Amino acid sequence: MVSEEVGWRKPNIKIFEETLRRLDVTAEETIYVGDSPLEDIKGAKAVGMKTVFVPSQFYSFENLHESQQKPDIVMNDTKELYDKLPIFLK
């Protein structure tokens, strides 16, 4: 979903709530994977989603540490998602 469609930008919870509504799922059923500690992790956690932080060319582990955000899982890259997904399903 693009913020321009709904008029809200991350980390505003309204964009996450609208995404959940459009997908017809609850936050508890959702895993949000993102690279921005404040826009992605903070916003998704605020609505109750499980979160995965993956560093990118824009945000590093240092940025995550400095932000003091606490994702449910931290990964080195998205390839790890398949291996760690069962952790969320328990």
KESEMI-752869 format. One record per residue (C-alpha): x, y, z; residue in three letters; residue number from 1. Coordinates in Angstrom, 2 decimals. Each point is the difference from the previous one (the first is absolute). Layout:
<rs>
[[X,Y,Z],"ala",NUM],
...
</rs>
This chain:
<rs>
[[0.00,0.00,0.00],"met",1],
[[1.23,3.46,-0.84],"val",2],
[[-0.46,2.82,2.49],"ser",3],
[[-1.38,2.24,-2.72],"glu",4],
[[-2.96,-2.40,-0.37],"glu",5],
[[-1.12,0.41,3.60],"val",6],
[[1.36,3.40,0.95],"gly",7],
[[2.18,-1.23,2.86],"trp",8],
[[3.71,-0.76,0.19],"arg",9],
[[1.78,-2.53,2.17],"lys",10],
[[0.31,-0.15,2.96],"pro",11],
[[-3.54,1.38,0.35],"asn",12],
[[-2.09,-2.97,1.09],"ile",13],
[[-2.80,0.91,-2.40],"lys",14],
[[1.96,-1.28,-3.01],"ile",15],
[[0.57,-3.32,1.78],"phe",16],
[[-3.64,-0.23,1.08],"glu",17],
[[-1.18,0.70,-3.56],"glu",18],
[[2.32,-2.67,-1.35],"thr",19],
[[-1.38,-2.53,2.48],"leu",20],
[[-3.55,0.99,-0.91],"arg",21],
[[0.64,-0.38,-3.73],"arg",22],
[[1.64,-3.38,0.51],"leu",23],
[[-2.79,-1.04,2.39],"asp",24],
[[2.45,-1.24,2.63],"val",25],
[[0.74,0.89,3.60],"thr",26],
[[3.27,1.39,1.27],"ala",27],
[[0.54,-3.21,1.95],"glu",28],
[[-0.10,-1.96,-3.27],"glu",29],
[[2.60,2.23,-1.62],"thr",30],
[[3.78,0.15,-0.18],"ile",31],
[[1.46,3.29,-1.19],"tyr",32],
[[3.48,-0.11,-1.52],"val",33],
[[1.76,3.34,-0.26],"gly",34],
[[3.31,1.79,-0.02],"asp",35],
[[-0.92,3.26,1.71],"ser",36],
[[0.03,-0.18,3.79],"pro",37],
[[-2.34,2.98,0.40],"leu",38],
[[-2.22,-0.16,-3.06],"glu",39],
[[-0.38,-3.77,-0.28],"asp",40],
[[0.69,-1.60,3.37],"ile",41],
[[-1.46,2.71,2.23],"lys",42],
[[-3.09,0.43,-2.18],"gly",43],
[[-0.76,-3.70,-0.39],"ala",44],
[[0.52,-0.75,3.69],"lys",45],
[[-2.32,2.88,0.91],"ala",46],
[[-2.91,-1.89,-1.58],"val",47],
[[1.03,-3.38,1.41],"gly",48],
[[1.76,-1.60,-2.96],"met",49],
[[2.97,-2.28,0.50],"lys",50],
[[3.07,1.62,-1.49],"thr",51],
[[3.21,-1.02,-1.75],"val",52],
[[2.86,2.43,-0.53],"phe",53],
[[2.26,-0.57,-2.99],"val",54],
[[2.80,2.51,-0.62],"pro",55],
[[0.31,1.64,-3.39],"ser",56],
[[2.14,2.53,-1.82],"gln",57],
[[-2.01,2.67,1.83],"phe",58],
[[-0.21,-1.37,3.57],"tyr",59],
[[2.53,-2.03,1.95],"ser",60],
[[0.09,-1.96,3.25],"phe",61],
[[1.54,3.13,1.51],"glu",62],
[[-3.09,2.01,-1.03],"asn",63],
[[-2.19,-2.64,1.63],"leu",64],
[[2.00,0.15,3.21],"his",65],
[[-0.08,3.80,0.08],"glu",66],
[[-3.77,0.04,-0.58],"ser",67],
[[-0.60,-2.19,3.07],"gln",68],
[[-2.71,-1.87,-1.93],"gln",69],
[[-0.40,-3.68,0.84],"lys",70],
[[-1.06,-2.13,-2.98],"pro",71],
[[-1.10,-3.55,0.73],"asp",72],
[[2.78,-1.37,-2.17],"ile",73],
[[3.12,1.51,-1.59],"val",74],
[[1.41,-1.56,-3.16],"met",75],
[[3.04,0.61,-2.13],"asn",76],
[[-2.02,-0.29,-3.23],"asp",77],
[[-3.40,-1.13,-1.22],"thr",78],
[[1.35,-3.45,-0.89],"lys",79],
[[-0.15,-0.82,3.71],"glu",80],
[[-3.75,0.62,0.11],"leu",81],
[[-0.86,-3.46,-1.27],"tyr",82],
[[2.11,-1.66,2.70],"asp",83],
[[-1.28,2.18,2.84],"lys",84],
[[-3.66,0.19,-1.02],"leu",85],
[[-0.94,-3.05,2.12],"pro",86],
[[0.96,2.01,3.11],"ile",87],
[[-2.98,2.28,-0.69],"phe",88],
[[-2.39,-2.84,-0.64],"leu",89],
[[0.32,-1.56,3.46],"lys",90],
</rs>
